[in-house]
């Protein structure tokens, strides 16, 4: 697989090589399916890329969440919102796997998890028309789903190739929300996370002096889309990004920060090959190459490319 461009890797990055970064993700990241934990990015997980723990093993694990705990979180969230009952829209979102994520993040504290769930439900209610496709966001730049990997994990790609002015912060958040919601909808039942590639080859600080949009988008990862990202690859980041990153980084949950790696395009392709398979990596390479050549570039299709549509 060829190199899109040469790049000096910044110092102090998580994971010196793709293999080391995958190992770090394996230690810090996992998704929940019902009551069964899935370490879904372990390199030796088998042909399907998924290594499942048995229910018996999981019940002996401190991260296991009982049905009673999960129900208690939902009830607490409902009371926090001052509701007599949840709507069907809200109930459909409160799956055991999703509520377990909030419980795990708050070390089993039902009330703390319930407060986060309430915030997520409130945000989703306020944006129900957007998330259900009844209204379309004002698309900002290029953020889309490229394809799905061999195990079904969506691959999100974002680029500044087409940015000619500052993004509107609210529109930026709505754009990101629709892309993330689409990713969640197209995942197969065994998959609960996506991989994200932020291609910053054309990043210009003059168009990105206002961090409000990025900070608000980061808030989505705390509540409405908590733990939906398996890894975040920042590709070919310019030195000018350091100031912007210093503002956004503190707003991210610690678990999310551990999933971030700054890589060259070549190393990013190696990592995506490991995580998603060669077809997804080839698709990513094609798009990144087009966005580095003269001409129209890889013109996006929102919120996802045809390869993602089901």
Buried (B, 14 or more C-beta within 10 A) or exposed (E): EEEBEEBEEEEEBBBEEBEEBBBBBBEEBBBBBEBBBBBBBBEEBEEEBBBBBEEEEBEEEEEBBBEEBBBBBBEBBBEBBEEEEBEEEBEEBBBBBBBBBBBBBBEBBBEBBBBBBBBBBBBBBEBBEBBEEEEEBEBBBBBBBBBBBBBBBBBBBBBBBBBEEBBBBBBBBBBBBBBBBBBBEBBEEBBBBBBBBBBBBBBBEEBBEBBBBBBBBBBBBBBBBBBBBBBBBBBBBEEBBEEBBEEBEEBBBEBBBBBBBBBBBBBBBBBBBBBBBBBBBBBBBEBBBBBBEEEEBBEBBBBBBEBBEE
